[in-house]
Amino acid sequence: MDKKLTLILSVYDEDNIEKIKSFYGEAAGRSWQIEIDPSIIGGFIIIDKDMMFDYSVKGQLEQFRRALLQELSVAGAKQ
């Protein structure tokens, strides 16, 4: 089993890192790799093996963009 979790943040903030680690309870006995990526704008991303939990502003904006494009394409198809 891969024991490493990756945490990606927009800025380094020790308090937030500790809160995220304690919230993500499955992490007991596992190591963390911390990465800083300003392009996520805010929030954080956790990568656990092949799963990604994206709580970033960039991720939320991308979801909104996809939903909007889907709505526009459905509305255009109805015309």
C-alpha positions as protocol buffer text, in pm:
chain_id: "A"
residue {
  index: 1
  type: MET
  ca { x: 0 y: 0 z: 0 }
}
residue {
  index: 2
  type: ASP
  ca { x: 127 y: 344 z: -93 }
}
residue {
  index: 3
  type: LYS
  ca { x: 171 y: 534 z: 233 }
}
residue {
  index: 4
  type: LYS
  ca { x: 219 y: 879 z: 81 }
}
residue {
  index: 5
  type: LEU
  ca { x: -53 y: 1141 z: 50 }
}
residue {
  index: 6
  type: THR
  ca { x: 0 y: 1454 z: -157 }
}
residue {
  index: 7
  type: LEU
  ca { x: -144 y: 1784 z: -40 }
}
residue {
  index: 8
  type: ILE
  ca { x: -139 y: 2074 z: -287 }
}
residue {
  index: 9
  type: LEU
  ca { x: -198 y: 2427 z: -158 }
}
residue {
  index: 10
  type: SER
  ca { x: -188 y: 2769 z: -319 }
}
residue {
  index: 11
  type: VAL
  ca { x: 27 y: 2908 z: -34 }
}
residue {
  index: 12
  type: TYR
  ca { x: 215 y: 2749 z: 254 }
}
residue {
  index: 13
  type: ASP
  ca { x: 18 y: 2782 z: 577 }
}
residue {
  index: 14
  type: GLU
  ca { x: 116 y: 2549 z: 864 }
}
residue {
  index: 15
  type: ASP
  ca { x: -214 y: 2596 z: 1051 }
}
residue {
  index: 16
  type: ASN
  ca { x: -422 y: 2499 z: 748 }
}
residue {
  index: 17
  type: ILE
  ca { x: -194 y: 2206 z: 673 }
}
residue {
  index: 18
  type: GLU
  ca { x: -246 y: 2067 z: 1023 }
}
residue {
  index: 19
  type: LYS
  ca { x: -624 y: 2117 z: 1003 }
}
residue {
  index: 20
  type: ILE
  ca { x: -641 y: 1937 z: 670 }
}
residue {
  index: 21
  type: LYS
  ca { x: -426 y: 1651 z: 799 }
}
residue {
  index: 22
  type: SER
  ca { x: -645 y: 1605 z: 1108 }
}
residue {
  index: 23
  type: PHE
  ca { x: -966 y: 1626 z: 900 }
}
residue {
  index: 24
  type: TYR
  ca { x: -838 y: 1359 z: 662 }
}
residue {
  index: 25
  type: GLY
  ca { x: -843 y: 1091 z: 930 }
}
residue {
  index: 26
  type: GLU
  ca { x: -734 y: 804 z: 703 }
}
residue {
  index: 27
  type: ALA
  ca { x: -387 y: 954 z: 710 }
}
residue {
  index: 28
  type: ALA
  ca { x: -283 y: 795 z: 1038 }
}
residue {
  index: 29
  type: GLY
  ca { x: 67 y: 656 z: 1000 }
}
residue {
  index: 30
  type: ARG
  ca { x: 108 y: 790 z: 649 }
}
residue {
  index: 31
  type: SER
  ca { x: 348 y: 1053 z: 524 }
}
residue {
  index: 32
  type: TRP
  ca { x: 249 y: 1370 z: 344 }
}
residue {
  index: 33
  type: GLN
  ca { x: 411 y: 1534 z: 46 }
}
residue {
  index: 34
  type: ILE
  ca { x: 333 y: 1906 z: 50 }
}
residue {
  index: 35
  type: GLU
  ca { x: 334 y: 2096 z: -280 }
}
residue {
  index: 36
  type: ILE
  ca { x: 269 y: 2463 z: -341 }
}
residue {
  index: 37
  type: ASP
  ca { x: 88 y: 2551 z: -663 }
}
residue {
  index: 38
  type: PRO
  ca { x: -39 y: 2911 z: -683 }
}
residue {
  index: 39
  type: SER
  ca { x: -239 y: 2823 z: -997 }
}
residue {
  index: 40
  type: ILE
  ca { x: -507 y: 2652 z: -784 }
}
residue {
  index: 41
  type: ILE
  ca { x: -590 y: 3005 z: -660 }
}
residue {
  index: 42
  type: GLY
  ca { x: -711 y: 2891 z: -315 }
}
residue {
  index: 43
  type: GLY
  ca { x: -828 y: 2585 z: -128 }
}
residue {
  index: 44
  type: PHE
  ca { x: -646 y: 2254 z: -155 }
}
residue {
  index: 45
  type: ILE
  ca { x: -619 y: 1922 z: -339 }
}
residue {
  index: 46
  type: ILE
  ca { x: -547 y: 1585 z: -177 }
}
residue {
  index: 47
  type: ILE
  ca { x: -415 y: 1298 z: -387 }
}
residue {
  index: 48
  type: ASP
  ca { x: -445 y: 952 z: -232 }
}
residue {
  index: 49
  type: LYS
  ca { x: -319 y: 678 z: -463 }
}
residue {
  index: 50
  type: ASP
  ca { x: -544 y: 703 z: -769 }
}
residue {
  index: 51
  type: MET
  ca { x: -808 y: 929 z: -610 }
}
residue {
  index: 52
  type: MET
  ca { x: -805 y: 1308 z: -615 }
}
residue {
  index: 53
  type: PHE
  ca { x: -1014 y: 1527 z: -385 }
}
residue {
  index: 54
  type: ASP
  ca { x: -1017 y: 1873 z: -540 }
}
residue {
  index: 55
  type: TYR
  ca { x: -1133 y: 2148 z: -305 }
}
residue {
  index: 56
  type: SER
  ca { x: -951 y: 2422 z: -494 }
}
residue {
  index: 57
  type: VAL
  ca { x: -1095 y: 2742 z: -637 }
}
residue {
  index: 58
  type: LYS
  ca { x: -954 y: 2644 z: -976 }
}
residue {
  index: 59
  type: GLY
  ca { x: -1134 y: 2309 z: -957 }
}
residue {
  index: 60
  type: GLN
  ca { x: -1463 y: 2475 z: -863 }
}
residue {
  index: 61
  type: LEU
  ca { x: -1431 y: 2723 z: -1151 }
}
residue {
  index: 62
  type: GLU
  ca { x: -1360 y: 2439 z: -1392 }
}
residue {
  index: 63
  type: GLN
  ca { x: -1670 y: 2251 z: -1275 }
}
residue {
  index: 64
  type: PHE
  ca { x: -1877 y: 2566 z: -1320 }
}
residue {
  index: 65
  type: ARG
  ca { x: -1733 y: 2619 z: -1670 }
}
residue {
  index: 66
  type: ARG
  ca { x: -1819 y: 2262 z: -1775 }
}
residue {
  index: 67
  type: ALA
  ca { x: -2173 y: 2290 z: -1637 }
}
residue {
  index: 68
  type: LEU
  ca { x: -2227 y: 2623 z: -1814 }
}
residue {
  index: 69
  type: LEU
  ca { x: -2097 y: 2487 z: -2146 }
}
residue {
  index: 70
  type: GLN
  ca { x: -2324 y: 2184 z: -2111 }
}
residue {
  index: 71
  type: GLU
  ca { x: -2625 y: 2408 z: -2041 }
}
residue {
  index: 72
  type: LEU
  ca { x: -2542 y: 2627 z: -2339 }
}
residue {
  index: 73
  type: SER
  ca { x: -2508 y: 2327 z: -2570 }
}
residue {
  index: 74
  type: VAL
  ca { x: -2841 y: 2183 z: -2448 }
}
residue {
  index: 75
  type: ALA
  ca { x: -3012 y: 2520 z: -2491 }
}
residue {
  index: 76
  type: GLY
  ca { x: -2862 y: 2555 z: -2839 }
}
residue {
  index: 77
  type: ALA
  ca { x: -2980 y: 2208 z: -2939 }
}
residue {
  index: 78
  type: LYS
  ca { x: -3338 y: 2297 z: -2839 }
}
residue {
  index: 79
  type: GLN
  ca { x: -3348 y: 2594 z: -3077 }
}
